[in-house]
Amino acid sequence: MGLDKVRRSTNLRHCWVGFGVLALITLLLAIGGDDAREAMAWNRTALEAGEFWRLLTGHFVHLSLKHLLLNLAGLALVVWIVGHAYTWSQWLFVLFLSIVAIDAGFWFIYADLDWYVGISGFLNGILAAGLVVGVADRERESIALALIVLVKLTWEQTVGPMPGSVSTSGGAVIVDAHIYGAAGGLLAAAILWRRVRSNASI
């Protein structure tokens, strides 16, 4: 097995461990029910009152168990597709910037938003960052999927939520979270790419 295959395999294995940890956290929060969700949701009024933990926790609580399981299924698919792209520390960086981008987008751009929960925003960031690597390597599957994601995000911004997404999630779908998350993922990918290129030129 070549070094690149070993690296990709190691990255993917670590990414699955990270998925397991995240799934456990979200499932434990789901056990808390409505009280946990209300205490941790992204809530503009609460944030203005100084409850800054919601900038993080709002992305890990969900409307319902069904909403959570659907998001985890989506995240598992994303890990399977692009989990090999980065090391665990790089994925943490992608996750961090995706969440920061979503929070900033909500606060400064989507000023009418009062409340939000769910991992779907940073899920789009993870997918976008991972696809950058595949597109850079000219993988046809990654290029095709990147085009599909671009069409999806464009649809959501011009038409609204994808058909069936509202009924399956059990509540309003905040599509802006998806594009903010994707923007954060692309920014993270650009920073990581620049760092790799800088190290390679030394």
BELNOR-V656433 format. One record per residue. N is the residue number from 1. RES is the residue in three letters. SS is DSSP state (h for helix, s for strand, l for the rest). PHI is phi in whole degrees, -180 to 180 (* if undefined). Layout:
N & RES & SS & PHI
N & RES & SS & PHI
This chain:
1 & MET & l & *
2 & GLY & l & -68
3 & LEU & h & -62
4 & ASP & h & -66
5 & LYS & h & -67
6 & VAL & h & -64
7 & ARG & h & -61
8 & ARG & h & -63
9 & SER & h & -65
10 & THR & h & -65
11 & ASN & h & -59
12 & LEU & h & -65
13 & ARG & h & -62
14 & HIS & h & -66
15 & CYS & h & -66
16 & TRP & h & -66
17 & VAL & h & -63
18 & GLY & h & -61
19 & PHE & h & -61
20 & GLY & h & -62
21 & VAL & h & -64
22 & LEU & h & -64
23 & ALA & h & -61
24 & LEU & h & -64
25 & ILE & h & -61
26 & THR & h & -67
27 & LEU & h & -69
28 & LEU & h & -65
29 & LEU & h & -65
30 & ALA & h & -65
31 & ILE & h & -62
32 & GLY & l & -68
33 & GLY & h & 65
34 & ASP & h & -62
35 & ASP & h & -64
36 & ALA & h & -65
37 & ARG & h & -63
38 & GLU & h & -67
39 & ALA & h & -78
40 & MET & h & -120
41 & ALA & l & -61
42 & TRP & s & -67
43 & ASN & s & -136
44 & ARG & h & -61
45 & THR & h & -63
46 & ALA & h & -66
47 & LEU & h & -64
48 & GLU & h & -63
49 & ALA & l & -87
50 & GLY & l & 100
51 & GLU & l & -87
52 & PHE & l & -73
53 & TRP & l & -61
54 & ARG & h & -65
55 & LEU & h & -61
56 & LEU & h & -101
57 & THR & h & -67
58 & GLY & l & -60
59 & HIS & l & -88
60 & PHE & l & -121
61 & VAL & l & -106
62 & HIS & l & -136
63 & LEU & l & -66
64 & SER & l & -162
65 & LEU & h & -64
66 & LYS & h & -61
67 & HIS & h & -59
68 & LEU & h & -64
69 & LEU & h & -64
70 & LEU & h & -64
71 & ASN & h & -67
72 & LEU & h & -67
73 & ALA & h & -63
74 & GLY & h & -64
75 & LEU & h & -66
76 & ALA & h & -61
77 & LEU & h & -64
78 & VAL & h & -64
79 & VAL & h & -60
80 & TRP & h & -62
81 & ILE & h & -80
82 & VAL & h & -124
83 & GLY & h & -60
84 & HIS & h & -78
85 & ALA & h & -69
86 & TYR & l & -137
87 & THR & l & -77
88 & TRP & h & -62
89 & SER & h & -69
90 & GLN & h & -67
91 & TRP & h & -65
92 & LEU & h & -62
93 & PHE & h & -64
94 & VAL & h & -61
95 & LEU & h & -61
96 & PHE & h & -60
97 & LEU & h & -68
98 & SER & h & -63
99 & ILE & h & -66
100 & VAL & h & -61
101 & ALA & h & -64
102 & ILE & h & -65
103 & ASP & h & -60
104 & ALA & h & -65
105 & GLY & h & -62
106 & PHE & h & -61
107 & TRP & h & -73
108 & PHE & h & -100
109 & ILE & h & -107
110 & TYR & l & -94
111 & ALA & l & -68
112 & ASP & l & -85
113 & LEU & l & -76
114 & ASP & l & -106
115 & TRP & s & -154
116 & TYR & s & -157
117 & VAL & l & -144
118 & GLY & l & 121
119 & ILE & l & -94
120 & SER & h & -62
121 & GLY & h & -65
122 & PHE & h & -75
123 & LEU & h & -60
124 & ASN & h & -66
125 & GLY & h & -67
126 & ILE & h & -63
127 & LEU & h & -63
128 & ALA & h & -62
129 & ALA & h & -64
130 & GLY & h & -67
131 & LEU & h & -68
132 & VAL & h & -57
133 & VAL & h & -65
134 & GLY & h & -65
135 & VAL & h & -66
136 & ALA & h & -62
137 & ASP & l & -87
138 & ARG & l & 60
139 & GLU & l & -79
140 & ARG & h & -62
141 & GLU & h & -64
142 & SER & h & -67
143 & ILE & h & -64
144 & ALA & h & -64
145 & LEU & h & -68
146 & ALA & h & -62
147 & LEU & h & -66
148 & ILE & h & -64
149 & VAL & h & -63
150 & LEU & h & -62
151 & VAL & h & -63
152 & LYS & h & -61
153 & LEU & h & -64
154 & THR & h & -65
155 & TRP & h & -58
156 & GLU & h & -63
157 & GLN & h & -80
158 & THR & h & -104
159 & VAL & l & -107
160 & GLY & l & 133
161 & PRO & l & -55
162 & MET & l & -61
163 & PRO & l & -54
164 & GLY & l & 89
165 & SER & h & -71
166 & VAL & h & -69
167 & SER & h & -68
168 & THR & h & -76
169 & SER & h & -80
170 & GLY & l & 86
171 & GLY & l & -173
172 & ALA & l & -63
173 & VAL & l & -99
174 & ILE & l & -89
175 & VAL & h & -67
176 & ASP & h & -62
177 & ALA & h & -60
178 & HIS & h & -68
179 & ILE & h & -75
180 & TYR & h & -66
181 & GLY & h & -63
182 & ALA & h & -62
183 & ALA & h & -63
184 & GLY & h & -65
185 & GLY & h & -65
186 & LEU & h & -67
187 & LEU & h & -63
188 & ALA & h & -61
189 & ALA & h & -62
190 & ALA & h & -64
191 & ILE & h & -65
192 & LEU & h & -65
193 & TRP & h & -63
194 & ARG & h & -64
195 & ARG & h & -66
196 & VAL & h & -65
197 & ARG & h & -64
198 & SER & h & -65
199 & ASN & h & -67
200 & ALA & h & -71
201 & SER & l & -87
202 & ILE & l & -80
